[in-house]
Amino acid sequence: MDNIQGHHHVSMITKDVQLNNEFYSDILGLRRVKVTVNQDDPSMYHIFYGDKTGSPGTELSFFEMKNVGQTYRGTNAITKIVLLLPSKESLTYWKKRLDEFSIKHSGLTTYANRPTILFEDKEGLRLALTVDDGSKVDLWENWEDSPVPREHQIMGIGPIELTARRPEKLERTLIDLFKFTKVSEGESETVYQSVAGEPFGEIVVTYEEGKREKPGRGSVHHIAIRAKDVKELHVWDKLVRDYGFRSTGVIDRFYFHSLYFRESNGILFEIATDGPGFIVDGDIEKLGEQLDLPDFLEKHREEIVANLTPIKGLS
């Protein structure tokens, strides 16, 4: 079995789906590729943004929780998402774009040994933009209708920061279970890669004592990493259990299959298959323009829709 081939998606919490849609579609220029619901709680939206088709490695997903409170930041959490740009010139473009939309940012700085701009979305989710340095983001597809020019479009998810009270246990999970490689270690951060030399599978681990983060709007729910197919996912299920973690077992999420487990610090990991993807029930040209439901929820559509807030651009 191959090693982990990078990130699949990252899932977050939003309180306001309209605000969220404006930020990720209109400002960041990502395509809203799927509007569906949380399969475990269909009263809330589950929205995915990404490239033209929502390819694995490009997906940012959000659960809308209307009554959620603020995030109380702390340790044992996923604390930053870095997004990849195609060139250093793109950093200049994005500095101007963030200024244009009055988004506070760090200016050009450095993070995980790369030139970076740090900023937050309108609910406090910590984000960053960095240069992919010729990385092979092989699944990325340009979206022609993005408000961002092709040469500066976000190409996918880069390094993801995990903050832990016991980073040595997280390190053992990454290296011993998932076969990540430690590529650098500094005073404040340690960098691990699943694919040698590539940022799209990087995890940055930082150490922090103190209270565990209390999640709320603008917090990260889980990180998902890639498995090739269902057969490989079943192998991972056994490996996760043999390692001593409690796995949910393989779950059919309609757009992919996945499993979930918490590592020793309590950080939630998902392993998700590359397919079948978001076009399994949608036209490429109209992705994200209607509410899509998996077959087992379709019979409840009327009831589900009645509990959801209308979204701009959703038919």
Secondary structure, DSSP 8 states (H G I E B T S, - for coil): -----SEEEEEEEES-HHHHHIIIIIIS--EEEEEEEETTEEEEEEEEEESSS--TTSEEEEEE-TT--B-B--BSEEEEEEEEES-HHHHHHHHHHHHHTT--EEEEEEETTEEEEEEE-TT--EEEEEE-TT---TT----TT-SS-GGG---EEEEEEEEES-HHHHHHIIIIIT--EEEEE-SS-EEEESSTT-GGGEEEEEE--S-B-B--BT-EEEEEEEESSHHHHHHHHHHHHHHT------EE-SSEEEEEEE-TT--EEEEEEEEE-GGGGS-GGGTTSSB---HHHHTTHHHHHHTS---TT--
